[in-house]
Amino acid sequence: MNTEILVLYFARSAEITGLRSEHISVPQVLTSLQLWEELVKRHPRLCMLREQVILAVRQEYVVLGNQPVILQSGDEVAVIPPLSGG
């Protein structure tokens, strides 16, 4: 079963996608890595961030991997790439 979520893009991920946010439909239950792969399918250049990116689901950080994620309609998922320091 799929659910609609709001994806928020920050910093480099916003530059790559050309978007600040978008609504997408994804499976309601998936792993954090599968969620990332859903985003990369829509925006293949996001793969450049794979090793450094952090996802936040409902404002909770999620490490990419086999961690299960259960999404509800309207949930926010943030794509947070590393911030460059100076």
C-alpha positions in Angstrom: 0.0 0.0 0.0 1.3 3.4 -0.9 1.1 6.7 1.0 1.8 10.3 0.0 4.6 12.1 1.8 6.2 15.5 1.6 9.9 15.5 0.8 11.9 18.5 1.8 15.3 19.1 0.1 18.0 21.1 1.8 21.4 22.6 0.7 23.0 20.5 -2.0 20.0 18.2 -2.4 17.9 21.2 -3.3 20.5 22.4 -5.8 20.6 18.9 -7.4 16.8 18.4 -7.6 16.0 22.1 -8.4 13.3 21.7 -5.7 12.7 22.8 -2.1 10.0 20.2 -1.7 7.7 17.8 -3.5 4.9 15.4 -2.7 5.6 11.8 -3.7 3.8 8.4 -3.3 5.9 5.6 -1.8 5.2 2.3 0.0 3.9 2.8 3.5 6.4 0.3 4.9 10.0 0.2 3.6 13.5 0.4 4.8 15.4 3.8 5.1 17.6 2.6 2.2 14.6 1.8 0.0 13.2 5.2 0.8 16.5 6.8 -0.3 16.4 4.6 -3.5 12.8 5.9 -4.3 14.2 9.5 -4.1 17.2 8.6 -6.4 14.8 7.0 -8.9 13.1 10.4 -9.2 16.4 12.4 -9.1 19.3 10.2 -10.2 21.9 12.8 -9.5 21.1 12.5 -5.7 23.2 9.4 -5.8 26.3 11.7 -5.5 25.2 12.4 -1.9 24.7 8.7 -0.9 27.7 8.4 1.4 27.0 11.6 3.4 23.3 12.2 3.3 21.0 11.9 6.3 17.2 11.5 6.1 14.9 12.8 8.8 11.4 11.2 9.0 9.0 13.3 11.1 12.0 15.3 12.3 13.9 12.2 13.6 17.2 11.3 12.0 17.3 8.0 10.2 20.5 6.2 9.1 20.4 4.7 5.6 20.2 0.9 5.9 17.8 -1.8 6.8 16.0 0.2 9.5 12.2 -0.1 8.8 10.4 3.1 8.3 6.6 3.2 8.6 5.1 6.3 6.8 1.7 7.9 7.3 0.0 10.1 4.7 1.4 13.6 5.0 4.6 12.7 6.8 7.6 14.9 6.1 10.9 13.4 5.0 13.9 15.8 4.9 17.0 15.1 2.8 19.9 16.6 4.6 23.3 16.6 2.9 26.4 17.5 4.8 26.9 21.2 5.4 30.2 22.5 4.2 32.2 24.2 6.9 34.5 27.1 6.4 
